């Protein structure tokens, strides 16, 4: 057993101050991953800093960017008129996460910071090359996702907001685990006049990734037919009890086709 303390600060500065007082503190967002890992003793901490009252939730748009604060829940994102108007694919993605309980507790910031290989949000953030705003700096999505459950965040660095460029069109397609609704494979496609970006979650051994061959094909011919004959032999696709690597590779192509056909 170990001592575990809990605080619920009222501001970001107070949260950071409380965190700095501990040797093994952790920020608590929605707790969808952290709480189960603590209960199963896969992780330990001497302090949980609950971020719910730190005024880090909210959605707005400015210029050509959609801004979502880190503690905004999946339910708030999926139900937001602003998100539906600017990047409806993100609202669609958020509405497919878990069940009602998960969507009402889980947050976009917690999901992205955790970088679970089967989480939905990382594919949107990477495809759209969003800017991750922290208490210290701004990080482009291309530089943020490092590996499985790894990001470029420093110890104690706190995500405060996501600044998401509004694309001309975008779409998300997911082959979900029927029980957890995690992505066995999820593909987010974004299209602008000068390029197409594709990000895949649920399949890579190193987490979310951009398949260059798929992007090149769609930049030449934006149609599902352009994906015929493409393989993912150059990527480390993982196998588990839910799907073998060859099946996941097949699903990446099929989910990309769905996303392309349904883009708006």
C-alpha atoms as an extended CHARMM CRD file, in Angstrom:
* protein
*
       264  EXT
         1         1  UNK       CA              0.0000000000        0.0000000000        0.0000000000  PROA      1               0.0000000000
         2         2  UNK       CA              1.0410000000        3.6040000000       -0.4560000000  PROA      2               0.0000000000
         3         3  UNK       CA             -0.2760000000        7.0020000000        0.5780000000  PROA      3               0.0000000000
         4         4  UNK       CA             -2.2510000000        8.8230000000       -2.0820000000  PROA      4               0.0000000000
         5         5  UNK       CA             -3.3030000000       12.4190000000       -1.6110000000  PROA      5               0.0000000000
         6         6  UNK       CA             -5.8830000000       14.3240000000       -3.6420000000  PROA      6               0.0000000000
         7         7  UNK       CA             -6.2770000000       18.0220000000       -4.3480000000  PROA      7               0.0000000000
         8         8  UNK       CA             -8.7570000000       19.9420000000       -6.4790000000  PROA      8               0.0000000000
         9         9  UNK       CA             -7.2490000000       23.3550000000       -7.3220000000  PROA      9               0.0000000000
        10        10  UNK       CA             -9.2730000000       26.2700000000       -8.6780000000  PROA      10              0.0000000000
        11        11  UNK       CA             -6.8080000000       27.5120000000      -11.2920000000  PROA      11              0.0000000000
        12        12  UNK       CA             -4.0950000000       26.3070000000      -13.6350000000  PROA      12              0.0000000000
        13        13  UNK       CA             -1.3930000000       28.0850000000      -11.6520000000  PROA      13              0.0000000000
        14        14  UNK       CA             -2.5860000000       26.4570000000       -8.4350000000  PROA      14              0.0000000000
        15        15  UNK       CA             -2.6310000000       23.0530000000      -10.1310000000  PROA      15              0.0000000000
        16        16  UNK       CA              0.9560000000       23.4660000000      -11.3010000000  PROA      16              0.0000000000
        17        17  UNK       CA              2.0170000000       24.6460000000       -7.8530000000  PROA      17              0.0000000000
        18        18  UNK       CA              0.4280000000       21.6300000000       -6.1630000000  PROA      18              0.0000000000
        19        19  UNK       CA              2.0300000000       19.2850000000       -8.6770000000  PROA      19              0.0000000000
        20        20  UNK       CA              5.4920000000       20.7040000000       -8.0100000000  PROA      20              0.0000000000
        21        21  UNK       CA              5.1450000000       19.9080000000       -4.3020000000  PROA      21              0.0000000000
        22        22  UNK       CA              5.0190000000       16.1440000000       -4.9590000000  PROA      22              0.0000000000
        23        23  UNK       CA              7.6210000000       13.6490000000       -6.0970000000  PROA      23              0.0000000000
        24        24  UNK       CA              5.2280000000       11.3680000000       -7.9770000000  PROA      24              0.0000000000
        25        25  UNK       CA              2.2340000000       13.5690000000       -8.6500000000  PROA      25              0.0000000000
        26        26  UNK       CA             -0.0690000000       13.1350000000      -11.6210000000  PROA      26              0.0000000000
        27        27  UNK       CA             -2.6560000000       15.3650000000      -13.2420000000  PROA      27              0.0000000000
        28        28  UNK       CA             -6.1680000000       13.9190000000      -13.2330000000  PROA      28              0.0000000000
        29        29  UNK       CA             -8.3540000000       14.8340000000      -16.2170000000  PROA      29              0.0000000000
        30        30  UNK       CA            -11.2230000000       12.4430000000      -16.8680000000  PROA      30              0.0000000000
        31        31  UNK       CA             -9.4320000000        9.5140000000      -15.2500000000  PROA      31              0.0000000000
        32        32  UNK       CA            -10.5090000000        7.0150000000      -17.8950000000  PROA      32              0.0000000000
        33        33  UNK       CA             -7.0330000000        5.4640000000      -17.9930000000  PROA      33              0.0000000000
        34        34  UNK       CA             -5.3330000000        6.7700000000      -14.8670000000  PROA      34              0.0000000000
        35        35  UNK       CA             -7.8670000000        5.5340000000      -12.3050000000  PROA      35              0.0000000000
        36        36  UNK       CA             -7.9890000000        1.9230000000      -13.6190000000  PROA      36              0.0000000000
        37        37  UNK       CA             -4.1810000000        1.7360000000      -13.7650000000  PROA      37              0.0000000000
        38        38  UNK       CA             -3.8990000000        3.0270000000      -10.1960000000  PROA      38              0.0000000000
        39        39  UNK       CA             -6.5270000000        0.5640000000       -8.9500000000  PROA      39              0.0000000000
        40        40  UNK       CA             -4.7700000000       -2.3460000000      -10.6450000000  PROA      40              0.0000000000
        41        41  UNK       CA             -1.3580000000       -1.1910000000       -9.3040000000  PROA      41              0.0000000000
        42        42  UNK       CA              0.0250000000       -0.7630000000      -12.8050000000  PROA      42              0.0000000000
        43        43  UNK       CA              0.8420000000        2.8010000000      -11.8140000000  PROA      43              0.0000000000
        44        44  UNK       CA              1.4390000000        4.5900000000       -8.5390000000  PROA      44              0.0000000000
        45        45  UNK       CA              1.3100000000        8.1890000000       -7.3900000000  PROA      45              0.0000000000
        46        46  UNK       CA              1.5760000000       10.1650000000       -4.1810000000  PROA      46              0.0000000000
        47        47  UNK       CA             -0.7220000000       12.9620000000       -5.3770000000  PROA      47              0.0000000000
        48        48  UNK       CA             -3.5960000000       13.3900000000       -7.8180000000  PROA      48              0.0000000000
        49        49  UNK       CA             -4.1740000000       16.9370000000       -9.0130000000  PROA      49              0.0000000000
        50        50  UNK       CA             -7.7760000000       17.0910000000      -10.2260000000  PROA      50              0.0000000000
        51        51  UNK       CA             -8.1180000000       19.5920000000      -13.0850000000  PROA      51              0.0000000000
        52        52  UNK       CA            -11.9070000000       19.7660000000      -13.2640000000  PROA      52              0.0000000000
        53        53  UNK       CA            -12.2370000000       23.1760000000      -11.6040000000  PROA      53              0.0000000000
        54        54  UNK       CA             -9.3190000000       24.8910000000      -13.3530000000  PROA      54              0.0000000000
        55        55  UNK       CA            -11.3640000000       26.6420000000      -16.0580000000  PROA      55              0.0000000000
        56        56  UNK       CA             -9.7650000000       24.5410000000      -18.7960000000  PROA      56              0.0000000000
        57        57  UNK       CA            -12.9280000000       23.6310000000      -20.6650000000  PROA      57              0.0000000000
        58        58  UNK       CA            -14.5940000000       25.4510000000      -23.5170000000  PROA      58              0.0000000000
        59        59  UNK       CA            -14.8320000000       25.6960000000      -27.2910000000  PROA      59              0.0000000000
        60        60  UNK       CA            -14.5360000000       28.6680000000      -29.6290000000  PROA      60              0.0000000000
        61        61  UNK       CA            -13.2640000000       29.5510000000      -33.0910000000  PROA      61              0.0000000000
        62        62  UNK       CA            -11.0490000000       32.4210000000      -34.1480000000  PROA      62              0.0000000000
        63        63  UNK       CA             -9.9330000000       33.1040000000      -37.6880000000  PROA      63              0.0000000000
        64        64  UNK       CA             -9.3000000000       29.7680000000      -39.3740000000  PROA      64              0.0000000000
        65        65  UNK       CA             -8.8530000000       27.8340000000      -36.1350000000  PROA      65              0.0000000000
        66        66  UNK       CA            -11.1360000000       25.8300000000      -33.8930000000  PROA      66              0.0000000000
        67        67  UNK       CA             -9.9690000000       26.0930000000      -30.2860000000  PROA      67              0.0000000000
        68        68  UNK       CA            -10.8240000000       23.3960000000      -27.7630000000  PROA      68              0.0000000000
        69        69  UNK       CA             -9.6200000000       23.6320000000      -24.1730000000  PROA      69              0.0000000000
        70        70  UNK       CA             -8.0110000000       20.5400000000      -22.7040000000  PROA      70              0.0000000000
        71        71  UNK       CA            -10.6580000000       19.6280000000      -20.0980000000  PROA      71              0.0000000000
        72        72  UNK       CA            -13.5350000000       19.7140000000      -22.5860000000  PROA      72              0.0000000000
        73        73  UNK       CA            -15.3240000000       16.3630000000      -22.4300000000  PROA      73              0.0000000000
        74        74  UNK       CA            -16.0680000000       14.1200000000      -25.3810000000  PROA      74              0.0000000000
        75        75  UNK       CA            -19.7820000000       14.7670000000      -24.8730000000  PROA      75              0.0000000000
        76        76  UNK       CA            -19.2350000000       18.5260000000      -25.0170000000  PROA      76              0.0000000000
        77        77  UNK       CA            -17.2040000000       18.1990000000      -28.2090000000  PROA      77              0.0000000000
        78        78  UNK       CA            -19.7100000000       15.8890000000      -29.9020000000  PROA      78              0.0000000000
        79        79  UNK       CA            -22.6370000000       18.1530000000      -28.9740000000  PROA      79              0.0000000000
        80        80  UNK       CA            -20.9900000000       21.4810000000      -29.7810000000  PROA      80              0.0000000000
        81        81  UNK       CA            -22.6380000000       23.5360000000      -32.5200000000  PROA      81              0.0000000000
        82        82  UNK       CA            -19.3140000000       25.3130000000      -33.0670000000  PROA      82              0.0000000000
        83        83  UNK       CA            -17.4990000000       22.0210000000      -33.7270000000  PROA      83              0.0000000000
        84        84  UNK       CA            -20.3160000000       20.7660000000      -35.9600000000  PROA      84              0.0000000000
        85        85  UNK       CA            -20.1260000000       23.9790000000      -37.9750000000  PROA      85              0.0000000000
        86        86  UNK       CA            -16.3400000000       24.1740000000      -38.3530000000  PROA      86              0.0000000000
        87        87  UNK       CA            -14.9810000000       20.5930000000      -38.2160000000  PROA      87              0.0000000000
        88        88  UNK       CA            -17.9720000000       18.2210000000      -38.0620000000  PROA      88              0.0000000000
        89        89  UNK       CA            -15.6570000000       15.2140000000      -38.3920000000  PROA      89              0.0000000000
        90        90  UNK       CA            -14.3340000000       15.9240000000      -34.8850000000  PROA      90              0.0000000000
        91        91  UNK       CA            -17.8800000000       16.0040000000      -33.4810000000  PROA      91              0.0000000000
        92        92  UNK       CA            -18.5340000000       12.6970000000      -35.2220000000  PROA      92              0.0000000000
        93        93  UNK       CA            -15.3220000000       11.2220000000      -33.7970000000  PROA      93              0.0000000000
        94        94  UNK       CA            -16.1040000000       12.3480000000      -30.2500000000  PROA      94              0.0000000000
        95        95  UNK       CA            -19.5980000000       10.8880000000      -30.4510000000  PROA      95              0.0000000000
        96        96  UNK       CA            -18.1620000000        7.4560000000      -31.2170000000  PROA      96              0.0000000000
        97        97  UNK       CA            -15.9240000000        7.2790000000      -28.1370000000  PROA      97              0.0000000000
        98        98  UNK       CA            -16.9500000000        4.7250000000      -25.5190000000  PROA      98              0.0000000000
        99        99  UNK       CA            -20.3830000000        4.9460000000      -23.9160000000  PROA      99              0.0000000000
       100       100  UNK       CA            -22.3160000000        7.8050000000      -22.3090000000  PROA      100             0.0000000000
       101       101  UNK       CA            -20.3770000000        7.5320000000      -19.0420000000  PROA      101             0.0000000000
       102       102  UNK       CA            -17.0060000000        7.6790000000      -20.7920000000  PROA      102             0.0000000000
       103       103  UNK       CA            -18.0620000000       10.5780000000      -23.0150000000  PROA      103             0.0000000000
       104       104  UNK       CA            -19.2680000000       12.5740000000      -20.0180000000  PROA      104             0.0000000000
       105       105  UNK       CA            -16.0470000000       12.0550000000      -18.0330000000  PROA      105             0.0000000000
       106       106  UNK       CA            -13.2540000000       11.6310000000      -20.5640000000  PROA      106             0.0000000000
       107       107  UNK       CA            -11.5440000000       14.7320000000      -21.9460000000  PROA      107             0.0000000000
       108       108  UNK       CA             -9.7420000000       15.6080000000      -25.1600000000  PROA      108             0.0000000000
       109       109  UNK       CA             -6.6570000000       16.7080000000      -23.2180000000  PROA      109             0.0000000000
       110       110  UNK       CA             -6.4260000000       13.4920000000      -21.2280000000  PROA      110             0.0000000000
       111       111  UNK       CA             -6.8410000000       11.3870000000      -24.3450000000  PROA      111             0.0000000000
       112       112  UNK       CA             -4.1390000000       13.1790000000      -26.3160000000  PROA      112             0.0000000000
       113       113  UNK       CA             -1.6920000000       13.4260000000      -23.4030000000  PROA      113             0.0000000000
       114       114  UNK       CA             -2.0700000000        9.7110000000      -22.6820000000  PROA      114             0.0000000000
       115       115  UNK       CA             -1.5850000000        8.8160000000      -26.3730000000  PROA      115             0.0000000000
       116       116  UNK       CA             -3.2230000000        5.4210000000      -26.0770000000  PROA      116             0.0000000000
       117       117  UNK       CA             -2.5640000000        3.5380000000      -29.3430000000  PROA      117             0.0000000000
       118       118  UNK       CA             -6.2950000000        2.8450000000      -29.7300000000  PROA      118             0.0000000000
       119       119  UNK       CA             -7.6090000000        6.2950000000      -28.7970000000  PROA      119             0.0000000000
       120       120  UNK       CA             -9.5450000000        8.2590000000      -31.4250000000  PROA      120             0.0000000000
       121       121  UNK       CA             -8.4370000000       11.8650000000      -30.8360000000  PROA      121             0.0000000000
       122       122  UNK       CA             -4.7350000000       11.4600000000      -31.7350000000  PROA      122             0.0000000000
       123       123  UNK       CA             -5.6940000000       10.6500000000      -35.3300000000  PROA      123             0.0000000000
       124       124  UNK       CA             -7.6610000000       13.9090000000      -35.6560000000  PROA      124             0.0000000000
       125       125  UNK       CA             -4.9840000000       16.0060000000      -33.9800000000  PROA      125             0.0000000000
       126       126  UNK       CA             -2.2680000000       14.5420000000      -36.2200000000  PROA      126             0.0000000000
       127       127  UNK       CA             -4.2530000000       14.6050000000      -39.4730000000  PROA      127             0.0000000000
       128       128  UNK       CA             -5.1710000000       18.2580000000      -38.9320000000  PROA      128             0.0000000000
       129       129  UNK       CA             -1.6650000000       19.0790000000      -37.6310000000  PROA      129             0.0000000000
       130       130  UNK       CA             -3.2040000000       20.8870000000      -34.7020000000  PROA      130             0.0000000000
       131       131  UNK       CA             -1.1440000000       22.9400000000      -32.2890000000  PROA      131             0.0000000000
       132       132  UNK       CA             -0.9920000000       21.5940000000      -28.7550000000  PROA      132             0.0000000000
       133       133  UNK       CA             -0.8190000000       24.5440000000      -26.3730000000  PROA      133             0.0000000000
       134       134  UNK       CA              0.7280000000       23.8930000000      -22.9550000000  PROA      134             0.0000000000
       135       135  UNK       CA              1.5660000000       26.0110000000      -19.9370000000  PROA      135             0.0000000000
       136       136  UNK       CA              5.0840000000       26.3820000000      -21.3850000000  PROA      136             0.0000000000
       137       137  UNK       CA              4.9470000000       26.3570000000      -25.1970000000  PROA      137             0.0000000000
       138       138  UNK       CA              3.1400000000       25.4100000000      -28.4080000000  PROA      138             0.0000000000
       139       139  UNK       CA              3.8210000000       22.0700000000      -30.1210000000  PROA      139             0.0000000000
       140       140  UNK       CA              2.7720000000       21.0310000000      -33.6220000000  PROA      140             0.0000000000
       141       141  UNK       CA              1.1120000000       17.6210000000      -33.7870000000  PROA      141             0.0000000000
       142       142  UNK       CA              3.8020000000       16.3690000000      -36.1880000000  PROA      142             0.0000000000
       143       143  UNK       CA              6.3000000000       16.8600000000      -33.3420000000  PROA      143             0.0000000000
       144       144  UNK       CA              4.0690000000       15.7760000000      -30.4630000000  PROA      144             0.0000000000
       145       145  UNK       CA              3.4280000000       12.0410000000      -30.7920000000  PROA      145             0.0000000000
       146       146  UNK       CA              6.6520000000       10.1930000000      -30.0290000000  PROA      146             0.0000000000
       147       147  UNK       CA              5.6500000000        6.5520000000      -29.5010000000  PROA      147             0.0000000000
       148       148  UNK       CA              3.3670000000        4.1780000000      -27.6520000000  PROA      148             0.0000000000
       149       149  UNK       CA              1.9200000000        6.1400000000      -24.7040000000  PROA      149             0.0000000000
       150       150  UNK       CA              4.7000000000        8.6870000000      -25.2860000000  PROA      150             0.0000000000
       151       151  UNK       CA              4.5670000000       12.3380000000      -26.2760000000  PROA      151             0.0000000000
       152       152  UNK       CA              7.0180000000       15.2220000000      -26.3430000000  PROA      152             0.0000000000
       153       153  UNK       CA              5.5240000000       16.6720000000      -23.1450000000  PROA      153             0.0000000000
       154       154  UNK       CA              8.0650000000       17.3350000000      -20.4300000000  PROA      154             0.0000000000
       155       155  UNK       CA              7.5460000000       16.0960000000      -16.8920000000  PROA      155             0.0000000000
       156       156  UNK       CA              4.8930000000       18.2710000000      -15.2710000000  PROA      156             0.0000000000
       157       157  UNK       CA              3.9860000000       20.0580000000      -18.5180000000  PROA      157             0.0000000000
       158       158  UNK       CA              0.2520000000       20.6260000000      -18.7960000000  PROA      158             0.0000000000
       159       159  UNK       CA             -1.8510000000       20.7830000000      -21.9760000000  PROA      159             0.0000000000
       160       160  UNK       CA             -4.2290000000       23.7330000000      -21.8040000000  PROA      160             0.0000000000
       161       161  UNK       CA             -5.7480000000       23.9550000000      -25.2960000000  PROA      161             0.0000000000
       162       162  UNK       CA             -5.7830000000       22.6600000000      -28.8630000000  PROA      162             0.0000000000
       163       163  UNK       CA             -5.6990000000       25.0790000000      -31.7800000000  PROA      163             0.0000000000
       164       164  UNK       CA             -7.0220000000       23.1760000000      -34.7800000000  PROA      164             0.0000000000
       165       165  UNK       CA             -6.7880000000       24.5280000000      -38.3460000000  PROA      165             0.0000000000
       166       166  UNK       CA            -10.2050000000       24.2870000000      -39.9910000000  PROA      166             0.0000000000
       167       167  UNK       CA             -9.8790000000       22.1000000000      -43.1000000000  PROA      167             0.0000000000
       168       168  UNK       CA            -11.9040000000       22.3860000000      -46.2730000000  PROA      168             0.0000000000
       169       169  UNK       CA            -13.1360000000       18.8460000000      -45.6910000000  PROA      169             0.0000000000
       170       170  UNK       CA            -12.5280000000       16.0850000000      -43.1580000000  PROA      170             0.0000000000
       171       171  UNK       CA            -13.8430000000       12.6600000000      -42.2330000000  PROA      171             0.0000000000
       172       172  UNK       CA            -13.2970000000        9.9500000000      -39.6340000000  PROA      172             0.0000000000
       173       173  UNK       CA            -14.0110000000        6.2380000000      -40.0020000000  PROA      173             0.0000000000
       174       174  UNK       CA            -13.5530000000        3.6870000000      -37.2340000000  PROA      174             0.0000000000
       175       175  UNK       CA            -13.7570000000       -0.0790000000      -36.9060000000  PROA      175             0.0000000000
       176       176  UNK       CA            -14.5860000000       -0.2700000000      -33.2210000000  PROA      176             0.0000000000
       177       177  UNK       CA            -14.2270000000       -2.9590000000      -30.6100000000  PROA      177             0.0000000000
       178       178  UNK       CA            -17.8760000000       -3.8620000000      -29.9340000000  PROA      178             0.0000000000
       179       179  UNK       CA            -17.4030000000       -3.8500000000      -26.1530000000  PROA      179             0.0000000000
       180       180  UNK       CA            -15.0920000000       -0.9170000000      -25.3600000000  PROA      180             0.0000000000
       181       181  UNK       CA            -15.6280000000        1.1070000000      -28.5440000000  PROA      181             0.0000000000
       182       182  UNK       CA            -11.8670000000        1.6130000000      -28.7370000000  PROA      182             0.0000000000
       183       183  UNK       CA            -10.5760000000        1.8250000000      -32.2830000000  PROA      183             0.0000000000
       184       184  UNK       CA             -9.3030000000       -1.4850000000      -33.5900000000  PROA      184             0.0000000000
       185       185  UNK       CA             -8.5120000000        0.7890000000      -36.5160000000  PROA      185             0.0000000000
       186       186  UNK       CA             -9.5160000000        4.4210000000      -36.9620000000  PROA      186             0.0000000000
       187       187  UNK       CA             -8.5970000000        6.7010000000      -39.8600000000  PROA      187             0.0000000000
       188       188  UNK       CA             -8.9460000000       10.4840000000      -39.9920000000  PROA      188             0.0000000000
       189       189  UNK       CA             -8.6590000000       12.1520000000      -43.4040000000  PROA      189             0.0000000000
       190       190  UNK       CA             -8.4000000000       15.9190000000      -43.8680000000  PROA      190             0.0000000000
       191       191  UNK       CA             -8.3630000000       17.6950000000      -47.2290000000  PROA      191             0.0000000000
       192       192  UNK       CA             -7.2750000000       21.1890000000      -48.2050000000  PROA      192             0.0000000000
       193       193  UNK       CA             -6.5700000000       22.7330000000      -51.5950000000  PROA      193             0.0000000000
       194       194  UNK       CA             -2.8490000000       21.9990000000      -51.3460000000  PROA      194             0.0000000000
       195       195  UNK       CA             -2.6850000000       18.6370000000      -49.5710000000  PROA      195             0.0000000000
       196       196  UNK       CA             -4.3660000000       15.6210000000      -48.0200000000  PROA      196             0.0000000000
       197       197  UNK       CA             -3.2920000000       14.3440000000      -44.6020000000  PROA      197             0.0000000000
       198       198  UNK       CA             -4.2050000000       10.9180000000      -43.2540000000  PROA      198             0.0000000000
       199       199  UNK       CA             -3.6400000000        9.6720000000      -39.7040000000  PROA      199             0.0000000000
       200       200  UNK       CA             -4.2090000000        6.1330000000      -38.4550000000  PROA      200             0.0000000000
       201       201  UNK       CA             -4.9110000000        5.0500000000      -34.8840000000  PROA      201             0.0000000000
       202       202  UNK       CA             -5.3520000000        1.5600000000      -33.4480000000  PROA      202             0.0000000000
       203       203  UNK       CA             -2.8960000000       -0.1380000000      -35.7870000000  PROA      203             0.0000000000
       204       204  UNK       CA              0.6620000000        1.1020000000      -35.2650000000  PROA      204             0.0000000000
       205       205  UNK       CA              3.0390000000       -0.5170000000      -32.8180000000  PROA      205             0.0000000000
       206       206  UNK       CA              4.3550000000        2.9840000000      -32.1210000000  PROA      206             0.0000000000
       207       207  UNK       CA              0.9360000000        4.5990000000      -31.8710000000  PROA      207             0.0000000000
       208       208  UNK       CA             -0.7530000000        7.0050000000      -34.2590000000  PROA      208             0.0000000000
       209       209  UNK       CA              0.9860000000        7.4730000000      -37.6040000000  PROA      209             0.0000000000
       210       210  UNK       CA              0.6460000000        8.9900000000      -41.0730000000  PROA      210             0.0000000000
       211       211  UNK       CA              0.8780000000        6.4450000000      -43.9280000000  PROA      211             0.0000000000
       212       212  UNK       CA              2.8680000000        8.2010000000      -46.6650000000  PROA      212             0.0000000000
       213       213  UNK       CA              1.7800000000        5.8240000000      -49.4310000000  PROA      213             0.0000000000
       214       214  UNK       CA             -1.8910000000        6.5120000000      -48.7470000000  PROA      214             0.0000000000
       215       215  UNK       CA             -1.3580000000       10.2770000000      -48.5710000000  PROA      215             0.0000000000
       216       216  UNK       CA              0.6270000000       10.2630000000      -51.8330000000  PROA      216             0.0000000000
       217       217  UNK       CA             -2.0940000000        8.2830000000      -53.6080000000  PROA      217             0.0000000000
       218       218  UNK       CA             -4.8800000000       10.5740000000      -52.3890000000  PROA      218             0.0000000000
       219       219  UNK       CA             -2.9300000000       13.7250000000      -53.2340000000  PROA      219             0.0000000000
       220       220  UNK       CA             -2.7100000000       12.4790000000      -56.8240000000  PROA      220             0.0000000000
       221       221  UNK       CA             -6.2820000000       11.1930000000      -57.0460000000  PROA      221             0.0000000000
       222       222  UNK       CA             -8.6850000000       11.8190000000      -54.1970000000  PROA      222             0.0000000000
       223       223  UNK       CA            -10.8960000000        8.7530000000      -54.5410000000  PROA      223             0.0000000000
       224       224  UNK       CA            -11.2600000000        5.4230000000      -52.7950000000  PROA      224             0.0000000000
       225       225  UNK       CA            -10.1600000000        3.7300000000      -56.0080000000  PROA      225             0.0000000000
       226       226  UNK       CA             -6.7180000000        5.3130000000      -55.6650000000  PROA      226             0.0000000000
       227       227  UNK       CA             -6.0800000000        3.0640000000      -52.6540000000  PROA      227             0.0000000000
       228       228  UNK       CA             -6.2660000000       -0.2080000000      -54.5780000000  PROA      228             0.0000000000
       229       229  UNK       CA             -3.0430000000       -2.2000000000      -54.3710000000  PROA      229             0.0000000000
       230       230  UNK       CA             -1.5090000000       -0.1810000000      -51.5180000000  PROA      230             0.0000000000
       231       231  UNK       CA              0.0660000000       -2.2240000000      -48.7370000000  PROA      231             0.0000000000
       232       232  UNK       CA              1.4830000000       -1.2810000000      -45.3610000000  PROA      232             0.0000000000
       233       233  UNK       CA              4.5110000000       -3.5820000000      -45.3900000000  PROA      233             0.0000000000
       234       234  UNK       CA              6.7810000000       -0.6790000000      -44.4110000000  PROA      234             0.0000000000
       235       235  UNK       CA              4.9180000000       -0.1150000000      -41.1370000000  PROA      235             0.0000000000
       236       236  UNK       CA              4.9620000000       -1.9950000000      -37.8500000000  PROA      236             0.0000000000
       237       237  UNK       CA              1.3260000000       -3.0640000000      -37.5010000000  PROA      237             0.0000000000
       238       238  UNK       CA              0.5780000000       -4.8330000000      -34.2570000000  PROA      238             0.0000000000
       239       239  UNK       CA             -1.3850000000       -7.9790000000      -33.5180000000  PROA      239             0.0000000000
       240       240  UNK       CA             -3.4400000000       -8.7590000000      -30.4420000000  PROA      240             0.0000000000
       241       241  UNK       CA             -6.4260000000      -10.8460000000      -29.3880000000  PROA      241             0.0000000000
       242       242  UNK       CA             -8.7530000000       -8.5210000000      -31.2910000000  PROA      242             0.0000000000
       243       243  UNK       CA             -7.0620000000       -8.4930000000      -34.7030000000  PROA      243             0.0000000000
       244       244  UNK       CA             -3.9250000000       -9.8060000000      -36.3670000000  PROA      244             0.0000000000
       245       245  UNK       CA             -1.5680000000       -7.4360000000      -38.1520000000  PROA      245             0.0000000000
       246       246  UNK       CA             -2.6210000000       -8.4780000000      -41.6680000000  PROA      246             0.0000000000
       247       247  UNK       CA             -6.2860000000       -7.9050000000      -40.8070000000  PROA      247             0.0000000000
       248       248  UNK       CA             -5.4940000000       -4.5130000000      -39.2710000000  PROA      248             0.0000000000
       249       249  UNK       CA             -3.5670000000       -3.5680000000      -42.4230000000  PROA      249             0.0000000000
       250       250  UNK       CA             -6.6260000000       -4.4670000000      -44.4790000000  PROA      250             0.0000000000
       251       251  UNK       CA             -8.8250000000       -2.4020000000      -42.1520000000  PROA      251             0.0000000000
       252       252  UNK       CA             -6.5860000000        0.6560000000      -42.5490000000  PROA      252             0.0000000000
       253       253  UNK       CA             -7.2610000000        0.6470000000      -46.2910000000  PROA      253             0.0000000000
       254       254  UNK       CA            -10.9810000000       -0.0430000000      -45.8650000000  PROA      254             0.0000000000
       255       255  UNK       CA            -11.4740000000        2.6280000000      -43.1850000000  PROA      255             0.0000000000
       256       256  UNK       CA             -9.5910000000        5.1160000000      -45.3460000000  PROA      256             0.0000000000
       257       257  UNK       CA            -11.9190000000        4.3030000000      -48.2350000000  PROA      257             0.0000000000
       258       258  UNK       CA            -14.9210000000        4.9080000000      -45.9670000000  PROA      258             0.0000000000
       259       259  UNK       CA            -13.4940000000        8.2200000000      -44.7670000000  PROA      259             0.0000000000
       260       260  UNK       CA            -12.7960000000        9.3480000000      -48.3450000000  PROA      260             0.0000000000
       261       261  UNK       CA            -16.2690000000        8.3510000000      -49.5410000000  PROA      261             0.0000000000
       262       262  UNK       CA            -17.9710000000       10.1270000000      -46.6280000000  PROA      262             0.0000000000
       263       263  UNK       CA            -15.8300000000       13.2740000000      -46.5010000000  PROA      263             0.0000000000
       264       264  UNK       CA            -17.6410000000       16.5870000000      -46.2010000000  PROA      264             0.0000000000
